[in-house]
Amino acid sequence: MVKIEAILKLIRPKQWLKNVFVFVPMFFGGSLLDSVDVIASVIVFFAFSFIASSVYCFNDIVDLEADRQHPVKCKRAIASGDVSVTQAYAIMALMLVLSLLTLLLLRVNRVEVMMVILAYYLLNLGYCARLKQYAILDVCIIAFGFVLRLLAGGLATEIVLSKWIVMMTFLITLFLSFAKRRDDVLRMNETGEAPRKNTIRYNLTFINQSITITASVTLVCYIMYTVSPVVVSRVHTDYLYLTSIFVIIGLLRYIQIAVVDEKSGDPTKVMLRDRFMQLIVFLWAVSFLFIIYIF
């Protein structure tokens, strides 16, 4: 009998935080007070969470031997022996079924959203099995996964996505992925062993430049979004550009965590633990909502 603690360790519910990206279309589209859109976004959130957990199961099955040799990953459910490979496959299938069943609750664009989620699933199975071994391609696949979350959220709420939002989502997650890879490079430099097969194709100079480039272009995309005539016309205000202040500070803070503190290995943990980052995100969200709904 598999313990609940072992199952939770395997499906990683803490990582479900990443799926808040499905709420982005509703947030930027100004429909947070629309109960229909809220319900649709919540449904997609759980569907993506279940499908992501299915991917985590497959990833841990594929990486079993490597995880057993890793000082931290050896504590994962399968590597530690708490969950057998057979049990992991069963849980993987269960998470997939739960995701598809959850989507049946959608009222509009059900098939389209399901196709997006299945595309995410197949892409990430390929990532776990082989594609993550290729430098640059690995971080691009991760970033594209977040774009798919965005598209699913937009389809479920029938909100047309701005091209700047799509580009910004890809770039900000690419930025976070490069910051995460920076920790792998640091570990490789200290121990002489690569945490991932593709880590040898990265070094600090390349990573630092990539972080700088993606952060800069992300900021430009955000500013272009806030001054876009289409967006200004939709939200009936041209003051959204003021929220760029918090985006700049947030990017600088994350770069500080990555380069100075050298603790950017897990973006989810950074967001859950760093109080300053939480404050910046909160102030950005409040200012954005104030300008759209009240100002």
C-alpha positions as CSV (number, residue, x, y, z in Angstrom):
1,M,0.0,0.0,0.0
2,V,1.5,3.3,-1.1
3,K,1.5,6.0,1.6
4,I,-0.3,9.3,0.9
5,E,2.9,11.2,1.7
6,A,4.8,9.2,-1.0
7,I,2.0,9.9,-3.6
8,L,2.1,13.6,-2.8
9,K,5.9,13.6,-3.1
10,L,5.5,12.0,-6.5
11,I,2.8,14.3,-8.0
12,R,4.3,17.5,-6.5
13,P,1.2,19.5,-5.6
14,K,3.5,22.4,-4.6
15,Q,4.5,22.7,-8.2
16,W,0.9,23.4,-9.2
17,L,1.6,27.0,-8.5
18,K,3.1,27.2,-12.0
19,N,-0.4,26.6,-13.4
20,V,-1.7,30.0,-12.2
21,F,-0.6,31.1,-15.7
22,V,-4.0,29.9,-16.9
23,F,-5.5,32.8,-15.0
24,V,-3.4,35.4,-16.9
25,P,-5.9,35.9,-19.7
26,M,-8.7,36.6,-17.2
27,F,-6.5,38.9,-15.2
28,F,-5.2,41.0,-18.1
29,G,-8.6,40.7,-19.8
30,G,-10.3,42.5,-17.0
31,S,-12.8,39.7,-16.3
32,L,-11.8,38.8,-12.7
33,L,-15.4,39.7,-11.6
34,D,-16.9,37.4,-14.2
35,S,-18.0,34.3,-12.4
36,V,-18.2,32.2,-15.6
37,D,-14.6,33.1,-16.5
38,V,-13.4,32.4,-13.0
39,I,-15.0,28.9,-12.9
40,A,-13.6,28.1,-16.4
41,S,-10.1,29.2,-15.3
42,V,-10.3,27.1,-12.1
43,I,-11.3,24.1,-14.2
44,V,-8.3,24.5,-16.5
45,F,-6.0,25.1,-13.6
46,F,-6.9,21.7,-12.1
47,A,-6.8,20.0,-15.5
48,F,-3.3,21.4,-16.0
49,S,-2.2,20.5,-12.5
50,F,-3.3,16.8,-12.9
51,I,-1.6,16.6,-16.3
52,A,1.6,18.1,-14.9
53,S,1.6,15.6,-12.1
54,S,1.3,12.8,-14.7
55,V,4.4,14.3,-16.4
56,Y,6.2,14.4,-13.0
57,C,5.5,10.7,-12.6
58,F,7.0,9.9,-16.0
59,N,10.0,12.1,-15.4
60,D,10.8,10.3,-12.1
61,I,10.5,6.9,-13.8
62,V,12.8,7.9,-16.6
63,D,15.3,9.5,-14.2
64,L,15.2,6.7,-11.6
65,E,18.9,5.6,-11.9
66,A,20.2,9.2,-12.1
67,D,18.1,10.3,-9.2
68,R,19.5,7.5,-7.0
69,Q,23.0,9.0,-7.5
70,H,21.9,12.5,-6.8
71,P,22.4,13.9,-3.2
72,V,18.9,15.6,-3.2
73,K,16.8,13.8,-5.9
74,C,17.6,10.5,-4.2
75,K,14.8,11.4,-1.8
76,R,12.2,11.4,-4.5
77,A,9.4,8.9,-4.1
78,I,10.5,6.3,-6.7
79,A,14.3,6.7,-6.2
80,S,13.8,6.2,-2.4
81,G,11.7,3.1,-2.9
82,D,8.5,4.6,-1.4
83,V,6.7,4.1,-4.8
84,S,7.5,1.3,-7.2
85,V,7.8,1.9,-11.0
86,T,4.6,-0.1,-11.6
87,Q,2.7,2.0,-9.0
88,A,4.2,5.2,-10.5
89,Y,2.8,4.2,-14.0
90,A,-0.6,3.6,-12.4
91,I,-0.6,7.0,-10.7
92,M,0.6,8.6,-13.9
93,A,-2.4,7.1,-15.8
94,L,-4.7,8.2,-13.0
95,M,-3.5,11.8,-13.2
96,L,-4.0,11.8,-17.0
97,V,-7.6,10.5,-16.6
98,L,-8.4,13.0,-13.9
99,S,-7.2,15.8,-16.1
100,L,-9.3,14.8,-19.1
101,L,-12.4,14.2,-16.9
102,T,-11.9,17.7,-15.3
103,L,-12.1,19.3,-18.8
104,L,-15.5,17.8,-19.3
105,L,-16.8,20.5,-16.9
106,L,-15.9,23.2,-19.4
107,R,-18.8,24.8,-21.2
108,V,-17.0,26.4,-24.2
109,N,-14.0,25.3,-26.4
110,R,-13.8,22.0,-24.5
111,V,-12.2,20.2,-27.4
112,E,-9.7,23.0,-28.2
113,V,-8.6,23.2,-24.6
114,M,-8.2,19.4,-24.4
115,M,-6.0,19.5,-27.6
116,V,-3.8,22.2,-26.0
117,I,-3.4,20.2,-22.8
118,L,-2.6,17.0,-24.7
119,A,-0.1,18.9,-26.8
120,Y,1.5,20.0,-23.5
121,Y,1.5,16.4,-22.3
122,L,3.1,14.9,-25.4
123,L,5.7,17.7,-25.6
124,N,6.7,17.1,-22.0
125,L,6.8,13.4,-22.3
126,G,9.3,13.9,-25.2
127,Y,11.1,16.4,-23.0
128,C,11.5,13.9,-20.1
129,A,12.4,11.0,-22.4
130,R,15.0,12.8,-24.6
131,L,14.6,16.5,-25.4
132,K,15.9,17.8,-22.1
133,Q,19.3,16.6,-23.0
134,Y,19.7,19.3,-25.5
135,A,20.9,22.7,-24.2
136,I,18.7,25.8,-25.2
137,L,16.0,23.5,-26.6
138,D,15.3,22.3,-23.0
139,V,14.6,25.8,-21.7
140,C,12.6,26.7,-24.8
141,I,10.3,23.7,-24.3
142,I,9.7,24.7,-20.7
143,A,8.9,28.2,-21.7
144,F,6.5,27.0,-24.5
145,G,4.7,24.9,-21.9
146,F,3.7,28.1,-20.1
147,V,2.5,29.6,-23.4
148,L,0.3,26.6,-23.7
149,R,-1.1,27.3,-20.3
150,L,-1.8,30.8,-21.4
151,L,-3.6,29.6,-24.5
152,A,-5.7,27.1,-22.6
153,G,-6.8,29.9,-20.2
154,G,-7.6,32.2,-23.1
155,L,-9.7,29.5,-24.9
156,A,-11.6,28.5,-21.8
157,T,-12.6,32.1,-21.2
158,E,-12.9,33.1,-24.9
159,I,-10.5,36.0,-24.2
160,V,-8.4,37.0,-27.2
161,L,-4.7,37.2,-26.2
162,S,-2.5,40.1,-27.1
163,K,0.7,39.1,-29.0
164,W,2.6,41.0,-26.3
165,I,1.2,38.8,-23.6
166,V,2.1,35.7,-25.5
167,M,5.7,36.9,-26.1
168,M,6.0,38.1,-22.5
169,T,4.9,34.8,-21.1
170,F,7.5,32.9,-23.2
171,L,10.3,35.3,-22.3
172,I,9.6,35.6,-18.6
173,T,9.6,31.8,-18.2
174,L,12.7,31.5,-20.4
175,F,14.3,34.0,-18.1
176,L,13.3,31.9,-15.0
177,S,14.6,28.7,-16.8
178,F,18.0,30.2,-17.5
179,A,18.2,31.4,-13.9
180,K,17.5,27.8,-12.8
181,R,20.1,26.4,-15.1
182,R,22.6,28.8,-13.5
183,D,22.4,26.9,-10.3
184,D,23.2,23.7,-12.2
185,V,26.3,25.3,-13.7
186,L,27.4,26.5,-10.2
187,R,27.0,23.0,-8.9
188,M,28.9,21.6,-11.8
189,N,31.8,24.1,-11.2
190,E,31.9,23.1,-7.5
191,T,31.7,19.3,-7.8
192,G,33.1,18.7,-11.3
193,E,30.0,16.7,-12.2
194,A,27.1,17.9,-14.3
195,P,23.7,17.6,-12.6
196,R,22.1,17.3,-16.1
197,K,23.6,15.9,-19.3
198,N,23.2,19.2,-21.1
199,T,24.8,21.3,-18.3
200,I,28.2,20.9,-20.0
201,R,26.8,23.0,-22.8
202,Y,26.2,25.9,-20.5
203,N,28.6,28.2,-18.6
204,L,28.2,31.2,-16.4
205,T,29.1,33.7,-19.1
206,F,26.5,32.3,-21.4
207,I,23.9,32.0,-18.7
208,N,24.4,35.5,-17.4
209,Q,24.1,37.0,-20.8
210,S,21.0,35.0,-21.5
211,I,19.4,36.1,-18.3
212,T,20.2,39.7,-19.1
213,I,18.8,39.5,-22.7
214,T,15.6,37.7,-21.7
215,A,14.9,40.1,-18.8
216,S,15.5,43.1,-21.0
217,V,13.2,41.9,-23.8
218,T,10.6,40.8,-21.2
219,L,10.5,44.3,-19.9
220,V,10.2,45.8,-23.3
221,C,7.3,43.4,-24.2
222,Y,5.5,44.4,-21.0
223,I,5.8,48.1,-21.6
224,M,4.7,47.6,-25.2
225,Y,1.6,45.7,-23.9
226,T,0.7,48.5,-21.5
227,V,0.9,51.2,-24.2
228,S,-0.7,49.1,-26.9
229,P,-3.7,51.0,-28.5
230,V,-5.8,47.8,-28.4
231,V,-5.2,47.3,-24.7
232,V,-5.7,50.9,-23.8
233,S,-9.0,50.9,-25.7
234,R,-10.1,47.7,-23.9
235,V,-9.3,48.7,-20.4
236,H,-10.2,52.4,-21.0
237,T,-7.1,53.8,-19.4
238,D,-3.5,54.7,-20.6
239,Y,-2.0,54.5,-17.1
240,L,-1.1,50.8,-17.1
241,Y,2.5,51.7,-18.0
242,L,3.0,52.8,-14.4
243,T,2.9,49.2,-13.3
244,S,6.2,48.7,-15.2
245,I,8.0,50.0,-12.1
246,F,7.1,46.8,-10.2
247,V,8.1,44.7,-13.2
248,I,11.5,46.3,-13.3
249,I,12.0,45.9,-9.5
250,G,10.8,42.3,-9.7
251,L,13.2,41.3,-12.5
252,L,16.1,43.0,-10.7
253,R,15.3,41.2,-7.5
254,Y,15.2,37.8,-9.2
255,I,18.5,38.6,-10.9
256,Q,19.9,39.5,-7.4
257,I,18.7,36.1,-6.1
258,A,20.3,34.3,-9.0
259,V,23.6,36.1,-9.3
260,V,24.3,37.4,-5.8
261,D,22.5,34.9,-3.5
262,E,22.9,32.0,-6.0
263,K,19.6,30.5,-5.0
264,S,17.5,30.5,-8.1
265,G,17.4,26.7,-8.6
266,D,13.7,26.5,-8.0
267,P,11.5,29.4,-9.1
268,T,8.5,28.0,-7.1
269,K,10.5,28.0,-3.9
270,V,11.8,31.5,-4.5
271,M,8.2,32.8,-4.9
272,L,7.0,30.9,-1.8
273,R,9.9,32.0,0.4
274,D,11.2,35.4,-0.7
275,R,9.1,38.0,1.1
276,F,10.4,40.9,-1.0
277,M,9.5,39.2,-4.2
278,Q,6.1,38.4,-2.8
279,L,5.6,42.1,-1.9
280,I,6.6,43.2,-5.3
281,V,4.2,40.8,-7.0
282,F,1.4,41.8,-4.6
283,L,2.0,45.6,-5.3
284,W,2.1,45.0,-9.0
285,A,-1.2,43.0,-8.9
286,V,-2.9,45.6,-6.7
287,S,-1.8,48.5,-8.8
288,F,-2.8,46.7,-12.0
289,L,-6.3,45.9,-10.6
290,F,-6.7,49.4,-9.2
291,I,-6.0,51.0,-12.6
292,I,-8.3,48.7,-14.5
293,Y,-11.3,48.4,-12.1
294,I,-11.2,51.5,-9.9
295,F,-9.1,54.4,-11.4
